Amino acid sequence: MKNEKLSTDEYNALEEVRRGIKGKPSACVGRNSKRLSGIKFISISRDGRIALTDKGKEALFLRRCILALRSLADAPGTPIDADVAAFLGKKSHIAAIEGGFEITPKGRESLADIESHSL
């Protein structure tokens, strides 16, 4: 994802689009729609409907995974979504413990790598 680093505001706009826009888009979506459609994270139909693309869905999912890793690094056992847990578990980034999950050394290494690239 070359030059596709998203701001918190852009992630918020993607999340809003994912939930579905009823009526007029919010100011957040309006501010970010040009860039998000330009990098193919959302699509805007001729009738003005805004939808999340597969690329946008993937970006939101990866963000949820990173946020889950951060939460588990700070507090093992923190509740995380089942789909995120399944993905991170399959990648050996988290391990089941009594009462939830904990981040593995491989997960800490990946999180450190992600953090070093997001500066």
matplotlib code that plots the C-alpha trace (Angstrom):
import matplotlib.pyplot as plt

x = [0.0, 2.3, 1.5, -1.7, -1.1, -4.4, -5.2, -7.5, -10.1, -9.8, -10.3, -13.3, -14.8, -14.2, -15.8, -18.8, -19.1, -18.9, -21.8, -23.8, -24.7, -28.4, -29.1, -26.4, -22.8, -21.3, -18.7, -16.0, -17.0, -17.2, -13.7, -12.1, -14.2, -12.0, -8.8, -10.4, -12.0, -8.8, -6.9, -9.8, -10.9, -14.4, -16.5, -19.0, -21.7, -23.3, -26.3, -24.0, -24.0, -20.8, -19.6, -16.6, -14.4, -12.6, -9.4, -11.2, -12.6, -9.1, -7.7, -10.3, -9.7, -5.9, -6.4, -8.6, -5.8, -3.2, -5.4, -6.0, -2.3, -1.7, -4.4, -3.1, 0.4, -0.8, -3.2, -3.3, -6.8, -8.4, -11.5, -11.0, -13.4, -13.7, -12.6, -9.6, -8.7, -9.0, -6.8, -4.1, -4.2, -3.7, -0.7, 0.7, 0.6, -1.6, -2.1, -5.1, -4.8, -7.4, -9.8, -8.8, -5.6, -2.1, 0.4, 3.2, 6.8, 6.1, 3.2, 5.3, 7.9, 5.3, 3.8, 7.3, 7.8, 4.5, 5.2, 8.6, 7.1, 4.2, 6.5]
y = [0.0, 2.6, 6.2, 4.9, 5.7, 6.9, 9.4, 8.7, 11.0, 8.9, 5.7, 7.2, 8.0, 4.5, 3.1, 5.4, 4.2, 0.6, 1.1, 2.6, 6.1, 7.0, 10.3, 12.9, 11.9, 13.5, 16.2, 13.5, 11.5, 14.6, 15.8, 12.4, 11.0, 12.4, 10.9, 7.6, 7.1, 8.1, 5.3, 3.0, 2.5, 3.6, 3.8, 6.5, 5.5, 7.9, 8.3, 9.4, 6.3, 5.6, 2.1, 0.5, -1.5, -4.7, -2.7, -0.5, -3.5, -4.9, -1.7, -1.5, -5.2, -4.7, -1.7, -3.7, -6.3, -3.7, -2.2, -5.7, -6.4, -3.1, -3.8, -7.3, -5.9, -3.5, -5.8, -9.6, -11.0, -7.8, -8.9, -8.8, -9.6, -13.3, -12.7, -10.7, -13.4, -16.1, -14.3, -13.4, -16.8, -18.4, -16.2, -17.1, -13.5, -14.3, -17.3, -18.4, -18.0, -18.4, -15.6, -14.5, -14.1, -12.8, -11.5, -13.9, -13.0, -13.2, -10.8, -8.4, -8.5, -7.7, -4.9, -3.4, -3.5, -1.9, 0.8, 1.6, 2.1, 4.3, 7.0]
z = [0.0, -1.3, -0.1, 1.4, 5.1, 6.5, 9.2, 12.1, 10.4, 7.2, 9.2, 10.9, 7.5, 6.3, 9.4, 8.8, 5.2, 6.4, 8.8, 6.0, 5.1, 5.4, 3.7, 3.3, 4.2, 7.3, 7.1, 8.0, 4.9, 2.8, 3.8, 3.0, 0.1, -2.7, -1.4, -0.3, -3.6, -5.4, -3.6, -4.2, -0.6, -1.4, -4.5, -5.3, -7.8, -10.3, -8.0, -5.2, -3.1, -1.3, -0.7, 0.8, -1.6, -0.8, -0.4, 2.1, 4.0, 4.2, 5.5, 8.3, 9.2, 9.4, 11.6, 13.9, 14.1, 14.9, 17.6, 19.1, 19.2, 20.9, 23.5, 24.2, 24.5, 27.2, 28.9, 28.2, 28.2, 26.7, 24.8, 21.0, 18.1, 17.1, 13.4, 14.5, 17.1, 14.5, 12.0, 14.6, 16.1, 12.6, 12.1, 15.6, 16.7, 19.7, 22.0, 24.1, 27.8, 30.5, 30.1, 26.6, 24.6, 25.0, 22.4, 21.4, 20.8, 17.1, 17.6, 19.6, 16.8, 14.1, 16.3, 16.8, 13.0, 12.3, 14.9, 13.4, 10.0, 11.2, 12.5]

ax = plt.figure().add_subplot(projection="3d")
ax.plot(x, y, z, "-o")
ax.set_aspect("equal")
plt.show()
